[in-house]
């Protein structure tokens, strides 16, 4: 069997997969929902950066925070609402924040009560620099 025949056979087999119930791998056309986050209960608090996880599809900022409302002190996982490529266009980089930096964050908490959330507007670092994903009116740097 020559390479052209092998290619035809492979394409024919792929064409039959949907008919026998085998799914084809296709790229996702829609983005996942952010409905797990509660925009009606925004939180704003000071924290200390543990790590910025600069990965697709969304970067994650890990921060240690004291008691925040009814949440016990501890590690928070904060999802940025866009890709690292888009964040870079907004002025972010892997080095925008580093372990030990004091920050103020404003988030929409996750609905299930874990110490997790999605950024509502951005991060304010101790220098006063605002790393924004939107406007932060009256932004004040952490103490």
C-alpha positions as CSV (number, residue, x, y, z in Angstrom):
1,X,0.0,0.0,0.0
2,X,1.5,3.3,-1.0
3,X,1.4,6.5,1.1
4,X,-1.5,8.0,-0.9
5,X,-3.6,4.8,-0.3
6,X,-2.7,4.9,3.4
7,X,-3.8,8.5,3.7
8,X,-7.2,7.7,2.0
9,X,-7.7,4.8,4.4
10,X,-6.9,7.0,7.4
11,X,-9.2,9.8,6.3
12,X,-12.0,7.2,5.5
13,X,-11.6,5.8,9.0
14,X,-11.8,9.2,10.6
15,X,-15.0,10.0,8.6
16,X,-16.6,6.9,10.0
17,X,-15.9,7.7,13.7
18,X,-19.0,9.9,14.2
19,X,-21.2,7.1,12.7
20,X,-20.0,4.6,15.3
21,X,-20.3,6.9,18.2
22,X,-16.6,7.8,18.7
23,X,-16.1,11.5,19.3
24,X,-13.6,13.5,17.2
25,X,-11.2,15.8,18.9
26,X,-12.3,19.3,18.0
27,X,-11.2,22.6,19.3
28,X,-13.4,24.3,21.8
29,X,-15.4,27.1,20.2
30,X,-16.9,28.5,23.4
31,X,-15.3,29.8,26.5
32,X,-16.1,28.3,30.0
33,X,-18.6,30.2,32.1
34,X,-17.7,32.3,35.1
35,X,-21.0,31.6,36.8
36,X,-19.2,29.9,39.6
37,X,-18.1,33.3,40.9
38,X,-20.6,35.6,42.7
39,X,-20.5,39.2,41.5
40,X,-23.1,40.2,44.0
41,X,-20.7,39.7,46.9
42,X,-17.4,41.4,45.9
43,X,-14.5,41.3,48.2
44,X,-11.6,43.7,48.5
45,X,-8.7,42.8,50.8
46,X,-4.9,43.1,51.4
47,X,-2.8,40.0,50.9
48,X,0.7,38.8,50.3
49,X,1.7,37.2,47.0
50,X,2.8,33.6,47.2
51,X,3.0,33.0,43.4
52,X,1.8,34.2,40.0
53,X,1.0,31.1,37.9
54,X,1.4,32.4,34.4
55,X,-0.4,29.7,32.4
56,X,-3.1,29.4,29.8
57,X,-6.0,29.6,29.7
58,X,-6.0,31.8,32.7
59,X,-3.2,33.1,35.0
60,X,-3.8,32.4,38.7
61,X,-2.5,34.6,41.5
62,X,-1.9,32.7,44.8
63,X,-2.0,35.0,47.8
64,X,-2.0,34.6,51.6
65,X,-4.6,36.7,53.4
66,X,-5.7,37.3,56.9
67,X,-9.3,36.9,57.9
68,X,-11.5,38.2,55.1
69,X,-15.1,38.6,56.2
70,X,-16.2,35.1,57.2
71,X,-13.3,33.5,55.5
72,X,-10.5,32.1,57.7
73,X,-7.0,33.3,57.1
74,X,-5.1,31.3,54.5
75,X,-4.2,30.8,50.9
76,X,-6.4,32.2,48.2
77,X,-6.5,31.1,44.5
78,X,-7.5,34.1,42.3
79,X,-8.2,33.6,38.7
80,X,-7.5,36.3,36.2
81,X,-10.3,36.4,33.6
82,X,-8.2,36.3,30.5
83,X,-5.1,34.7,29.0
84,X,-1.5,35.6,29.7
85,X,-1.3,36.9,26.1
86,X,-4.1,39.3,26.8
87,X,-2.7,40.3,30.2
88,X,0.6,41.2,28.5
89,X,-1.3,43.6,26.3
90,X,-2.7,45.2,29.5
91,X,0.8,45.7,30.9
92,X,1.1,42.5,33.0
93,X,4.1,40.1,32.8
94,X,5.3,37.1,34.7
95,X,7.3,39.5,36.9
96,X,4.5,41.9,37.6
97,X,4.2,40.6,41.1
98,X,6.5,38.3,43.0
99,X,6.5,36.2,46.2
100,X,6.3,38.5,49.3
101,X,4.7,41.5,47.5
102,X,1.9,43.2,49.4
103,X,-1.2,43.7,47.2
104,X,-4.8,44.8,47.4
105,X,-7.1,42.7,45.4
106,X,-10.8,43.1,44.5
107,X,-12.5,39.8,43.5
108,X,-15.8,38.1,43.0
109,X,-15.6,35.1,45.4
110,X,-16.4,31.5,44.3
111,X,-19.9,30.5,45.2
112,X,-19.0,27.3,47.1
113,X,-17.2,29.1,50.0
114,X,-13.6,28.1,49.2
115,X,-10.9,30.8,49.4
116,X,-11.0,31.4,45.7
117,X,-12.3,34.0,43.3
118,X,-12.0,35.9,40.1
119,X,-10.5,39.3,39.7
120,X,-13.1,42.0,39.5
121,X,-10.7,44.9,38.5
122,X,-7.1,44.2,39.1
123,X,-4.3,44.3,41.6
124,X,-2.7,47.3,43.4
125,X,0.9,46.7,44.4
126,X,2.8,48.4,47.3
127,X,4.4,50.9,45.0
128,X,0.9,52.1,44.1
129,X,1.1,50.6,40.6
130,X,-2.3,49.3,39.4
131,X,-2.2,46.2,37.3
132,X,-5.6,46.5,35.8
133,X,-8.1,44.3,34.1
134,X,-10.5,47.3,34.4
135,X,-10.7,50.6,36.2
136,X,-10.1,50.7,39.9
137,X,-11.7,53.9,41.2
138,X,-10.1,55.3,44.3
139,X,-7.3,52.8,44.2
140,X,-5.1,52.9,47.3
141,X,-1.8,50.9,47.6
142,X,-1.5,48.4,50.5
143,X,0.1,49.5,53.7
